[in-house]
């Protein structure tokens, strides 16, 4: 490459890198907030949070890179124009095509980086994120280690512990299991231990009771509005208004010295075999396979995603021509020049939004 082209390319690299960093930081921060709920409620560590947010970056860069390229190129060319360097180059015999060459080279580099992110890095990171999220949701033991709080790590399960001692002992343990609405069960224990076994997470409760109740069964008769007879002995059958037999609610209490509660049944690793759109590689979007018959609407969604991944990097070419035309073409009067910069920015924004 001629020295002037290399010099122009170096002047563009810095602003492009700066805008990539700034836009990525802002958008990455806003997108990472949605992971806070998952990480905090599941008792995960800060490295896990940063690992998950790092996996978000490729999907953001697919959109950010072309936009940052346009902003950086427009700023870099404007700086060369403001310092009269473009004027000196033109006076020295450098043609507009020679000035456009480093701009297009920079566009090609950004295009390759965008294609790499969209076609390979993004689906790869999305699969890693899905696997990590499944592992976090399966780690139900870490989700209940919040003393003084009622935790609901799974549907139908509520866990409370009054105190978590430094040696790992749980004090004042309550577990409420409502998977069967007709027979809710409550476990109360003076102390307990959370153990990770080869079979999964186990809550070992010591010195407590198991209280299991039965909920009123509905009357089975022809009367539309059954009425319970109040004041009947506990656990004995009553009569509804229709005359049908009705079982009154009852409560059974069992004391224990040691009881092992299986937590893994609530947090088992349930992996969805179907890949989401963002997790599929290009060939899996163009020729999708599924364990279930795919409707035409789903195929259209996959095809649209494949088209977007192939087309998104091409914005760099359009943005390169827009930025170069705004700075290098037309009159150099201050008002006309500022109008061209504003118009180029608006056209680029409209082009990307329309796309």
Long-range contacts (C-beta under 8 A, 24 or more apart in sequence): 1-101, 1-102, 1-105, 2-98, 4-89, 4-94, 4-98, 5-98, 5-101, 5-102, 5-105, 6-102, 8-80, 8-99, 8-102, 8-103, 9-102, 9-105, 9-106, 11-76, 11-79, 11-80, 12-72, 12-73, 12-76, 12-77, 12-102, 12-103, 12-106, 13-106, 14-72, 14-76, 15-71, 15-72, 15-73, 15-75, 15-76, 15-79, 16-68, 16-69, 16-72, 16-73, 16-76, 16-106, 16-110, 17-72, 18-72, 19-67, 19-68, 19-69, 19-71, 19-72, 19-75, 20-61, 20-64, 20-65, 20-68, 20-72, 22-68, 23-64, 23-67, 23-68, 23-71, 24-57, 24-60, 24-61, 24-64, 24-68, 27-60, 27-64, 28-53, 28-56, 28-57, 28-60, 31-56, 31-60, 32-56, 38-133, 38-136, 38-137, 39-136, 41-143, 42-136, 42-137, 42-139, 42-142, 42-143, 42-153, 43-139, 43-142, 43-143, 43-144, 43-145, 43-146, 44-136, 44-142, 48-132, 48-136, 51-132, 52-129, 52-132, 52-133, 55-125, 55-126, 55-128, 55-129, 55-132, 56-125, 56-129, 57-125, 58-117, 58-121, 58-122, 58-124, 58-125, 59-117, 59-122, 59-125, 59-126, 59-278, 61-113, 61-114, 61-117, 62-114, 62-117, 62-118, 62-122, 62-309, 62-312, 63-312, 65-110, 65-113, 65-114, 65-117, 65-313, 65-316, 66-110, 66-114, 66-312, 66-313, 66-315, 66-316, 66-319, 66-352, 67-319, 67-352, 69-106, 69-107, 69-110, 69-316, 69-319, 69-320, 70-315, 70-316, 70-319, 70-320, 70-322, 70-323, 70-348, 73-103, 73-106, 73-107, 73-319, 73-320, 73-323, 73-324, 74-323, 74-326, 74-327, 74-341, 74-344, 74-345, 77-103, 77-323, 77-324, 77-326, 77-327, 77-328, 78-327, 78-341, 80-327, 81-327, 81-328, 81-337, 86-327, 86-328, 96-328, 96-329, 99-324, 99-328, 100-320, 100-324, 100-328, 103-320, 103-323, 103-324, 104-317, 104-320, 106-320, 107-316, 107-317, 107-319, 107-320, 108-316, 110-313, 110-316, 111-313, 111-314, 111-316, 111-317, 112-313, 114-312, 114-313, 114-316, 115-309, 115-310, 115-313, 118-309, 118-310, 118-312, 118-313, 119-281, 119-282, 119-309, 120-281, 122-278, 123-278, 123-279, 123-280, 123-281, 126-276, 126-278, 126-279, 127-275, 127-279, 130-276, 130-279, 131-271, 134-269, 134-270, 134-271, 135-269, 137-267, 138-267, 138-268, 138-269, 138-270, 139-201, 139-267, 140-201, 140-263, 140-264, 140-266, 140-267, 141-194, 141-196, 141-201, 141-263, 141-267, 143-267, 144-194, 144-203, 144-263, 145-194, 153-266, 153-267, 154-266, 154-267, 156-266, 157-266, 159-203, 161-192, 168-193, 168-194, 169-193, 170-194, 173-203, 173-205, 173-208, 175-203, 175-205, 175-261, 181-215, 182-214, 182-215, 182-217, 183-212, 183-213, 183-214, 183-215, 184-212, 184-213, 184-215, 185-210, 185-211, 185-212, 185-213, 186-210, 186-211, 186-212, 187-211, 187-259, 187-261, 189-259, 199-264, 200-262, 200-263, 200-264, 200-265, 200-267, 200-268, 201-263, 201-264, 201-267, 202-260, 202-261, 202-262, 202-263, 202-264, 203-260, 203-261, 203-263, 204-258, 204-259, 204-260, 204-261, 205-256, 205-258, 205-259, 205-260, 205-261, 206-257, 206-258, 207-256, 207-257, 208-255, 208-256, 208-259, 209-253, 209-254, 209-255, 209-256, 210-253, 210-254, 210-256, 210-259, 211-251, 211-252, 211-253, 211-254, 212-251, 212-252, 212-254, 213-249, 213-250, 213-251, 213-252, 214-247, 214-249, 214-250, 214-251, 215-249, 216-246, 216-247, 216-248, 216-249, 217-246, 217-247, 219-244, 219-246, 220-244, 277-301, 277-302, 277-305, 278-305, 280-305, 282-306, 282-309, 282-310, 285-309, 311-355, 312-355, 315-351, 315-352, 315-355, 318-348, 318-351, 319-348, 322-347, 322-348
